[in-house]
Amino acid sequence: MKYQLLIYIDEKLEASRSKQELEQRSEDYTTYTQELLKSGKMVGGDRLHPTSSAATVKLREGKRITTHGPFAETKEQLGGYYLVDCSNLDEALDWAAKCPGAKHGTMEVRPVYDLGPKPN
Amino acid sequence: MENSEKTISQTIERIHKSEYGQILASLVNTFGDWDLAEEALQESFLAAVQQWEQQGVPKRPGAWLLVVARRKALDRIRKNKPVTVDPGNLENRSFSSEREIQYEEEEIADERLKLIFTCCHPALPMEHRIALTLRALGGLTTQEIASAFLVPVPTLAQRLVRAKKKIKESGIPFYIPPIHLLPERIESVLAVIYLIFTEGYASTSGDVLIRKELCDEAIRLCRMLEILIRKNLLSPDIPDEELSEVWGLLSLMLLNHSRRNSRIDSSGRIVLLDEQDRTLWNREEIQEGLALLQKALSLGSVGPYLVQAAIGAEHAISSHSSRTDWKKIAEWYELLLKMEDTPVIRLNHAVAVSIAEGPERGLLLLSALGKDLSSYAPYYLAVADVQKRLGSSESAKESYAQALAFTNNEVEKEFIRSKFDETR
């Protein structure tokens, strides 16, 4: 089963971190990603630019409305994600708990719909 | 064979209660599909009603039901698409031989433990965990669970559907969790069992104070967990703290439950601990609770359930409330507060202190809790008691009035009214 490990962080808090902290963080993520790759469970993953870089768009009655910023104003924002292929929820939760995001933010684990083989 | 029971349907009802969970566990394990397992098991019970009437009850009814349910499940898989389980693997197994039945029986205990862990997975909301556990392991019907928790049947049914859907969708595994997850998982199972117990012990609404069946069920589940853990998880694998808390919870429930016959008088009124007829306390349960407590304490680690059991034990060994060692109880509460600092535990601590060290000191501690417990009836009862002991009956009456405003339970309301009336 595929799971998204969503990393939620408090952007305001993150912005206040020292350079040294951020470097250590970056190292931790590299180590984690390598471990995940080595296990063969990793399908993909990305770090996202902060929500200040985001734009939102929706169509209402055919009319397109574009706004700046993220869709929802919450205390924690989506900062990145990993896509993993695990045998069950517990395994996915284990990988989420190991992710540096579990320490400096909150990890949400969401199962991904299996829509069959992808065209390619 | 079943002479004491008048009809086959009574026999089946009893078997339903005792075997449902085990058989369901086995079916879920084989087919990996909760709904299929439940439907097949229903059919199997229907078949039993018809066949046992004519042929008599089989020697091992549980195994008979399992074997028939397996066939029914396979029939359904063959008829329906998409196929989620490869029936090829299963078809090679003969389901009806005696040897097979015996083998299945040994396997079942293990699968029941898996089922407990699945039902109590922390990814499920607590109320879903409770409903699922009672349904799958307690063998209670949806109707019974709904009425025990005072929710409409469709609501409860909906909860069960959602819980099963989540298990499937999010891939909650059906297994005994790996060692590194055991502490968290056992904790979750114990929390579910204790909530079932407390719901039965002091229900928050309705007109029956003790729903004995829920208490019995919680104790039965905890016993089962204890046996299964000891049987399935070799002792070096399982941390002492965990087993200690399993024993602690079982002890705590037995000690509390032992007082059930004295908590309500013949006219249905609440009797407080210090006024209870202690000869009505169930000695057997007290002995068992105390023995479990000793066993758990000897492991050397002390968790919240164990501490609460120790408090229950102080009451259980005391012949009269005036001889109870309230100082020791207050100390246990202090220890408990170091583990879980909640307003309700603070309240209990304050009550113990007010008896051990006097009402002035008690009132001081209680006043500090007013903000957190401003809509909690037991808080006002504790305050009223201390105020009465300090001689201010007018303030006590006010506190009783507030307690009355925050309770929904008819039996409790009656109790508070009588307290109000006798305060002069």
Boltz contact constraints between the chains, C-beta under 6 A:
constraints:
  - contact:
      token1: [A, 1]
      token2: [B, 171]
      max_distance: 6.0
  - contact:
      token1: [A, 88]
      token2: [B, 171]
      max_distance: 6.0
  - contact:
      token1: [A, 88]
      token2: [B, 173]
      max_distance: 6.0
  - contact:
      token1: [A, 89]
      token2: [B, 170]
      max_distance: 6.0
  - contact:
      token1: [A, 89]
      token2: [B, 171]
      max_distance: 6.0
  - contact:
      token1: [A, 89]
      token2: [B, 172]
      max_distance: 6.0
  - contact:
      token1: [A, 90]
      token2: [B, 173]
      max_distance: 6.0
  - contact:
      token1: [A, 111]
      token2: [B, 169]
      max_distance: 6.0
  - contact:
      token1: [A, 111]
      token2: [B, 170]
      max_distance: 6.0
  - contact:
      token1: [A, 111]
      token2: [B, 171]
      max_distance: 6.0
